[in-house]
Amino acid sequence: MDILDILLSASFWAAAIRIASPLIFATLGELICERAGVLNLGIEGIMVAGAFAGWMAVYSGLGLWPGVAVAMVVGMGFGAVHSLLTVPFGLSQHVVGLGVTLLATSSTYYAYRLALPEVTSPPKITAFQPWEIPVLSDIPLIGPALFSQTPLTYLAFILVAVVSLVLYRTPLGLALRAAGENPAAVAAQGLSVTGLRMGAVIVGSGLMAVGGAFLTMSAFDSFFFEMVNGRGWICIALVVFGAWKPGKALLGAVLFAAFDALQIRVQQTPLGADIPYQIFLMTPYVLSILALIVMSRRAEVPAALMVPFNKGER
Amino acid sequence: MTGAETAQVVLRLDRITKRFGKLTANDAVSLDLHRGEVVALLGENGAGKTTLMNILFGQYTADEGRVEVMGRALPPGNPRAALEAGVGMVHQHFTLADNLTVLDNVTLGTEPLWRWRSDRSGARAKITKLAADFHLSVDPDAKVGSLTVGERQRVEILKALYREARILILDEPTAVLTPQEADDLFATLREAVAMGLSIVFISHKLHEVMDIAHRVVILRHGKVVAGMATADTDRHALAAAMVGSDVSAPKVNPGTPGAPLLNLRDVTTPDRGNAPGLQSVTLALRAGRITGLAGVSGNGQAALAELIGGLTAPETGQIALDTADVTGWTPRIAVEHGIARIPEDRHKTGTIADFTLTENAILESYHKPPMSRTGWMNWARAEAETKAIIDGYDVRCPGPEARIRLLSGGNMQKLILGRVLEAAPRIILANQPVRGLDIGAVNYVHEQLLKARDRGAAVLLISEDLDEIMALSDVIHVMSEGRLSPEFARGTMTPAALGVWMAGHGFDEGVSHAS
């Protein structure tokens, strides 16, 4: 089986889309924060907390969708902490972001031990099952890849369109983007920069948590601490790769996921026998860095990203 | 405009008082603005103009007094209420987002946030109509970052008009414009007044005030000290009322030029980002002469200043000091040959805010005797030197041990001036030396530059203010897109003629003007 065969197989693309889904949620969340001018490095920890909260909610008897909602609310809570410190208090976004990641990760560990003191291996839940979309899922290649996924994946793709529409077609989106470009312009129009930025961080953090929940509730059916495994940091890079545009960020997420799915499959070819597997694990990251260099050279960074805004100062 | 007295009062500031601790920034200030009237608010820095406008616009809350728009009191401390009452403000520092389009910037905040779609085509039509009515030509789909400063100002005015402002407040609107752009602005303002808008025009520039305003209100130390119709006064009387004593600009005698101290021959430097480098610039700085460099900022002035300061070396072309060509041009060689700099931005590159006056005063001499010997600072000597500068240059400050951030811009500049001039430099690079200073400080800085010239120094004066250039310079060059115009002798050019060169015309035609 050579690489061309892999690229033409439906299972490969189905895997790529599945791997991309959590990245899409979290990247959209980060993108919303950054468009409003706040870098949210809490993303990694918030994804861990979301993964745990959603899974735990379902394990304690809630339905799957309420579980997603619980994850989202937990993420919004951490977002509220982050935005309170970075927006009205104007603290360093780097320090607060890393702090939130540590806080979220360790409080998740604490909650896990509190809830399941005795277990050696985490229990399983009944995760989301694929929805075959009638007619569309029968299309060769595209059907199994795109239209035989779990509902959360469909939601991720729909959200890309929704976020895009809100950002570019509504007064709210304009105000949000302006808050990330020149908050003084927003304040001069009598709008609240604090409100816009806090709102963006809280909603964005909610999406990050849903990205985490995808891992425990859709990609897999249980919770491990290592499962987020740097995906949050990848999403920060994907926002840059996508030049702060939802559509391009989606493209980036799928591309990265495709590299990841590819390396797993190439490991099983004769080629994989000769080369240490770590090389394959590394490739998605190396290729992503290369793509990042090419794609983001002319990106327009939100001009006021990481610039705190204090009313009454020039 | 006659009959302004009988027209409707659209804006009334009634005995506004605002205190910051011990300082009274506005002391029972009252002001009436009528329909179709332009009132100029004139005053030195710190006179309270900006505070007053911030109260009107709801950014500050007054301690006493009230603001009425169209006969209705505005709730204090609420910018939104001011906007809705029809007050539009064009800030000196534009409040625009560069990466957004003109349309986005204008419509920002004009629709309720929670709407599923914004009405782009309606907005576009309205902007196009306003632009045509008020001669504010600007492309609604252009990104603001790609516009010139003049165009950005038009966007700011469009923003106010789009919200149906009936009262426009313009804070130092011409500070950043070429003379032609300023004329266009004035045409727009006259159009607006003819349509019944009222304007408060804040400015330092007396001729503009005389040109556009019907009435002038002069603030000094937070109080209204005079109010008069422009028809009944003149520039001299306004200047006197503004500073409270009869000030006159220093008398400028023509200099007696000597030998060239610095020659640039055909010098080209690389572009830096959006800012052009120098394009085959040939320039001679002569002893005992002030060479004025006019031009809109961002046209290569920074490249020239960096070149002369030694920060960049020419890519092609030659630099000669006295008559000897220099190779390996560095800041050290520049300083050793007596080149002194008054930097463009006194906060960023001229001083270190949290250092004391003493530390700031020796920033350029700390590394050599007498300020330091064998690696040890001589602080007593440094402090004595600083005291001499404080006395000699009238720097008002708590003392040499105070941190420089406590000083006003004028006093900061005086300290820099002292630091520069005490070294008795042969060549002085004065880059925007009076930007943001009040008239008293401006006159003082100009006097000192003239003194240095008469002592035999070669002075290069870079400024965006044509009045300043024309008053002080013995010869004038204009810079546009990195190119340098021929030399124009004192008195041979009108502002309009210089404006033509500033806009980049004249370079290609090879027109030679009298010099």
Boltz contact constraints between the chains, C-beta under 6 A:
constraints:
  - contact:
      token1: [A, 169]
      token2: [B, 117]
      max_distance: 6.0
  - contact:
      token1: [A, 170]
      token2: [B, 118]
      max_distance: 6.0
  - contact:
      token1: [A, 171]
      token2: [B, 111]
      max_distance: 6.0
  - contact:
      token1: [A, 171]
      token2: [B, 113]
      max_distance: 6.0
  - contact:
      token1: [A, 171]
      token2: [B, 115]
      max_distance: 6.0
  - contact:
      token1: [A, 171]
      token2: [B, 118]
      max_distance: 6.0
  - contact:
      token1: [A, 172]
      token2: [B, 113]
      max_distance: 6.0
  - contact:
      token1: [A, 174]
      token2: [B, 104]
      max_distance: 6.0
  - contact:
      token1: [A, 174]
      token2: [B, 108]
      max_distance: 6.0
  - contact:
      token1: [A, 175]
      token2: [B, 113]
      max_distance: 6.0
  - contact:
      token1: [A, 178]
      token2: [B, 97]
      max_distance: 6.0
  - contact:
      token1: [A, 178]
      token2: [B, 108]
      max_distance: 6.0
  - contact:
      token1: [A, 181]
      token2: [B, 97]
      max_distance: 6.0
  - contact:
      token1: [A, 181]
      token2: [B, 99]
      max_distance: 6.0
  - contact:
      token1: [A, 181]
      token2: [B, 100]
      max_distance: 6.0
  - contact:
      token1: [A, 182]
      token2: [B, 97]
      max_distance: 6.0
  - contact:
      token1: [A, 184]
      token2: [B, 95]
      max_distance: 6.0
  - contact:
      token1: [A, 185]
      token2: [B, 95]
      max_distance: 6.0
  - contact:
      token1: [A, 185]
      token2: [B, 96]
      max_distance: 6.0
  - contact:
      token1: [A, 185]
      token2: [B, 97]
      max_distance: 6.0
  - contact:
      token1: [A, 188]
      token2: [B, 95]
      max_distance: 6.0
  - contact:
      token1: [A, 189]
      token2: [B, 108]
      max_distance: 6.0
  - contact:
      token1: [A, 189]
      token2: [B, 109]
      max_distance: 6.0
  - contact:
      token1: [A, 190]
      token2: [B, 79]
      max_distance: 6.0
  - contact:
      token1: [A, 190]
      token2: [B, 80]
      max_distance: 6.0
  - contact:
      token1: [A, 190]
      token2: [B, 83]
      max_distance: 6.0
  - contact:
      token1: [A, 191]
      token2: [B, 109]
      max_distance: 6.0
  - contact:
      token1: [A, 300]
      token2: [B, 99]
      max_distance: 6.0
  - contact:
      token1: [A, 303]
      token2: [B, 98]
      max_distance: 6.0
